[in-house]
Amino acid sequence: MQGQELPAEIITIGNEVLSGHTVNTNAAKIARRLGELGIAVNWTTTVGDVAEHMREAFQAAWNRAQVIVTTGGLGPTHDDITRSVFCEVFSRTLVRDEMVLQNIKELFTRRGRTLTERNIDQAMVPTHTEVMMNRWGTAPGIYVNEDGRHWFMLPGVPREMEGLLEHEVVPRLLRAVGERAIVRRELHVVGVPESHLMDRIDGIPGLEQVASLPDSTKGEVTLRITVAGNERATAEAEVARLEGALRERVGEAIYGLDDETLEGVVGRLLTERGMTISLAESCTGGLVATRVTDVSGSSNYFRLAVVAYSNAAKEMLLGVPHDLIVEHGAVSEPVAKAMAEGVRRIGKTDIGVGITGIAGPTGGTAEKPVGLTYIALSYEGGTKGEKFLFGGDRQMNRWRAATAVLDMVRRHFLGKAQ
């Protein structure tokens, strides 16, 4: 049976996840990995440690999915009841697996800890199942292959779940779906809202193989192309065709591929040109500098950043004229340009960037609303500024401003306007 013909469901078990106190990163990781195998995740379910609710979730998953992955409820505490509920729903019993028990004993010996009855109980597994040995913890994974369904029970601890997923679940699923060529490519887009982006690419043949993944905080969108086929060359050719069609429609708003980041692309452009950059930040509070220095090797092109939050700091550290702030206000294009010129002079760099804005949620007026941001670039030959209007959320404004700064630098090197 081919991979995309296997509908999948992920069931996350735990009151801590259901209440929101623990972020459900396991489901996201499992979904991504299954997608890489060409297995479509049609449902994700989160259920608390309540037997009745778990029974309903298990039965529903069995009735509609062919690949079922559960995480959580395999630990040593009183509310870890995944195995017992599974046995109740599917008429099994729990029996002790001596190999699992030996694995638990060896793990406790290596860690110098005392084995308890609760840990010994973790060696109890449902009958008519296959044990997946856990090299990262005490709770074993459990696999059921029955009636065309593949059911995997994994522990909820992320490190243990990830280890079992990669080393036990994926090999079994590869045998189940058969070896298929699955080719994936991601195109990262900046400066174009998702709705406008969808209008641009509408009508491209094969668009159903392209997923739109927006990052609303950063103001970026990833276009993920996924093509599955029996022959890799055919799948790669289709990916190349789709990438070409997307690039023709989207153009320079595509800044990178796959694992590339915007800050990484900017760093590469600076390195290729042997140029340096300095930053003068106000509303972003050093976020641009953080993103720039997240890139290994950034010391080759990044010189310094000045976080001049107050008007006095802008004047004292960057040399912004007092009269300029009085006349135009701190959040204005002239001040952003003066900041960029000042930091370029101080840093003795090829590029100077100035950022000033109203991050919010307070401080806005009718003339200068929250989200208003000015960004300026100073370079040999001149200084240019741009106006941006983001939204009302403080963190989103800061992140989107930082993204706009990096994209403005990128476009400057490419000779492209926003």
Secondary structure, DSSP 8 states (H G I E B T S, - for coil): --GGG--EEEEEE-HHHHTTSS--HHHHHHHHHHHHTT--EEEEEEE-S-HHHHHHHHHHHHHH-SEEEEES--SSSTT--HHHHHHHHHT--EEE-HHHHHHHHHHHHHHT----HHHHHTTEEETT-EEE--SSSSS-EEEEEETTEEEEEE-SSHHHHHHHIIIIIHHHHHHHH---EEEEEEEEEESS-HHHHHHHHTT-TTGGGEEEEEETTTTEEEEEEEEEES-HHHHHHHHHHHHHHHHHHHGGGEEEETT--HHHHHHHHHHHHT--EEEEESTTTTHHHHHHHTSTTGGGTEEEEEE--SHHHHHHHH---HHHHHHH-SSSHHHHHHHHHHHHHHHT-SEEEEEEE--SSSS--SSS-TTEEEEEEEETTEEEEEEEE--S-HHHHHHHHHHHHHHHHHHHHHT---
